[in-house]
């Protein structure tokens, strides 16, 4: 399907955690991937990461022609992007770095290639400022890990064309992602802002001694987090209203909700608070290893995504 949209070869620029996950996903979708990263040992680490992700992607179901053998690693950025139909950039979160990187990619990539950034918070208007063809530069922000989580936030900058937005949305949808078009540039985009709101209150509750780190994690993971994994905040509110739906909920709980908003905290990320939270996480982890938790998380995510698709109702 992706080839029908004019994309057969993707260049992945920057192959750390996010870039490696993207690489594995693109390969699983039957695409050719040109990868590049200047870090010493980057190719070996990338191939190891792809091999680690591959069994999970096989359980998802591979597209026709999908193969790890379609990965090519390039030492030169220009070589990697020179024959790409689509570029997914995953470099450091520094505006000066991004501007220069995109200037180089724009000079080397084919005229019709889209240049997308995975940036978590930088404004694409700034990123595209050094490009001769800024109309083809767009944000394509994934949610970690990209090889599992469907969400991609697509945002144009001041000089991004409507055609680029449309083609980017169509490409991500064609390879099984759930792209959303964020209509205005805001710090942190959408999903990270929503996460930040929750983190802010979680850190506040720890700082104020209301609950332990472990109990706050339990409150989400075994409470509203289960519903949020099924549908979003507005749909959950709607279902809470019974026959009257969200209008009934807001009419009866709008006032109390506003009171809660006014009482939410605004903690500062002091060294003391960082240490307190770090110690709380260490206690919660106990003897469990991070790799063990990641594997269990990924298995549950895979099962959940499949289950949601099988309902035919929860999109």
N, C-alpha and C positions, 0 to 999 in steps of 0.2 A: 504493500500500500504506500509506503514511504517513497519508493522509487517512482511511483506514479505522480507524486508531488514534486518530482524533480530532485529529490535528495537520495543519493546512493552512497556518498562518501562524506563522513563527518570528520572534522578535525577537532580533537580534544586538546586544548592548550592548558597545561597545568594538570598534573596527574597525581595530586595528593589524594586525600580521602574522598572528596567530592568528585574530582576528575576521574579517579579510578572507578568509582561507582557508575558514573555516566558512561565510561568506556565499556564496562561490562554490559550495561543495559543496551547501548547502541549495537554492540555485537550480537546480543541476543535477539535483536529486532531484524537481523539479517543485513545489517549495514557494514560497509567497509569503514575502518577507523584508522586515521592517521593521528598518532599521539606524539606530543612533544613536551618536554620539561627539562630545564637546564640543571636540575639538581643531580649531584653525583649518585649513581645507582638507581636513578628514577625508573629506567626501563625494567630492571629486575623486580623492583617493588611493584610496579604496575602489573606485570605478568603474574606475579604471585597473588595480588589482590583480585585480578580477574578470575584466576583459577579458584580462589576461595569463594567468590560470588557465584560461580557458574552452576554448581549443584542446585542452589536455590532458584536460579533462573530457569534451569531445566524443569524444576517442579512447576514453575509458572507456565511453562510451555514456550519453546523456542520457535521463532519464525522460520519459514523456509529459507534454507541457505545459511542459517546462523552458525557461526564457527569462530573459535578463538584464533584460528589461523588467518582471519581477515584483519588482524591487528598489525599495523606497521608502526614502528617507533622511529622518529626522526630527531636527529640532534639539532637540526635547523628549524626554527619557527617558520621561516619563509617556505621551506620545502613542505612542511606539514600542511600549510593552509593553501598552497598554490593550486591544488586540484580539488579542493573541498567544495561541496555544495552548501554546507552548513558548518559553522564553527561554534563550538561550545567552550568558552573561556572560563578558567577556574583559578586565576592567579591571586596573588596577595591582595588584601583589602586596603590598598593605598591608591588614592586618586592619581597621584603623579605617575605611579607605576602603570596603572590602567590606561591613562591617556597615551603614554608612549607605546605600550603594548598594542593597543588598538590602532594607533597610527601605523605601526609596522604591519599588522595583519591586513589593514585596509589597503595598504600599498601592494601587498603580495597576493591576496585572495582574488579569485575570478570575479568579474563584475557583478554577477547575479548571486553570489554567495551571501548568505545572511551571517552577520557576526553577533552572536549572543553571549551575554555575560551571566555567570552564575552568582554575581555579587549579592551578598546578603543585605547590604544597606546603602551602597553608593548610588548616587543619582546618575542615570544613564546619560542625562544631558551633559554632565561633566565628562564622562567617559568618552563620548563621541566628539568632544570639542576639538581634538587634534586630527580628525579624519577628513580626508578629501571627499569621502562619500558617506557622510553621517546618516543619511536616510536609511541605510541598511543595518545600522547598529541598534540593538534592542536588548532589553533585559530578559533573560530566561532563567529565573531563579527557582531552583528545585527545592524540595524539602528532603532533608537527610534521613535515610540514605536514598539517593535517586534511583537506584536499581530496584527499590521496593515501593517507595511512596509515590503515588501518581501525581500529586500536585506540582504544577509549575506556574509561577507568577510571571506574566508577560507584561512588560511596561515599556512604552516608548519614551524617548527623550524629546526635547523641544524640536529636534530636526529629524526624528524618525518618521518614515512615511507610513501612511495607512496600509499600503500594500505589504510592507514588511511586517506589520503587526498581524495582518490577515494570514500571510504565508507562514509566519512563525506559529501562530495558534493552530493552523491546519496541520503543520508538520508534527508538532507535539501530540495532537489528538490522533494522528494517523499511526503513531508508534505506541499508542496505549496510555498516554499521559492524560491528566485532567487539567488542561490549562485554563487559567482565569485571566481576564484582561483587567489589570489595575489601571484605572483611567487617569490617575494623577500620581506624580512622583511624591512619595512621602518617605521619611526615614524608616527603614526597616520593612518597607512594603506592607503587606497585610498580615500574613501568618506570623511573622516575627513580632509585629506590634501586639498581636493578640497574646502571644506567648509572654512577651515582656510585661503585659498587664498582670498576668497570673504570677509570674516570677516576682514582680514588685511586691505583691501582697504576701507571697510565701516567705520572702526574706523578712518582711516586716513582722510577720507572726513569729518567726524564729527570734528576731531581735527583741521583741517584746515579751518573750517567754511564754507565749500562748500555747505553743505546742512544739514538740521535737521535730527534727528534720524527717525522721521516719514516719511519724504520725501524719505529717502534712502530705508526704508521698502516698501514704495509705488512703488518706481522705480523697485524693484525686483518683488514684489507680483503682480503688475499689468502690468509688462513688460516681461522681459526674463524669469522670474520664471514660467510664464504660459507655455512657450514653453519647458522649462527644465523639467517640470512635465510630458511632453508627450514623449520626447526623449532626448538623451544626447547631449553634446556639439558638438561632431564631426558630428552627424547626422543632428543637427540643422544647422551647417555651410554648410553641403552638400546641404540641401534644399534651403539655401540662394543663392546658385549659379545657380539656374535655371537648364537649360539643361546641362550646363557645370559642375555642381556639385561642390564639394569641391575644385577640382583642379582650377576651374575658380576663386573661392573666394580667395584662397591663392595667386594666381598669381596677383590679383588686390588689395587685402587688406593685404597681408602678411607684406609688409613694414609698413603701418600705425599701424597694430596690434603690431608689434615689437616696434614702437615708443611709443605706449601706455604702453607696458610693462616697458620700461625704465623710464616712468614718474610715475609709481605706487609708493605709499608711503610705508614707513617702520616704523609705529608708535611704541612707547613703551607703555606698559600697565601701565601707571602711575596712582597714586591715582586720580589725577585731571581728566584724561580721563575716568577712570571708573565712577567717580561721574557724569561727563558730560553725558555719555551714559545712566547711570541709571536714571538720571533726565529726559532725553529725552524719555525713555521708559515709565516712569510714566506719562508723559504728553500725550503720545500716547495712553496709556491704558485708561486714563480718569476714568470714573465710571465703566467700564467693568471689570468683574471678570475673573481671570485666568481660573477657571473651566468652565466658559461660553465659553471662546475662545477655550479651549481644546475640548469641546464637538462639537463645530461648525467645528473645524479642522478635527476631527475624522470622522464626517459625510461626509465632502467633500472628504477626503482621500478614504473612502469606496466607494463613488460614482465614483471617478476618477479611482480607481483600477478596478472596475467592468467595467467601460466604455472602458478602454484600452483593457481589455480581450475580450470584445464583438466585438471590431473592427476586430479581427483576423489578423491584420496587424502590430499593434504596440506591440512589445514584450518587 
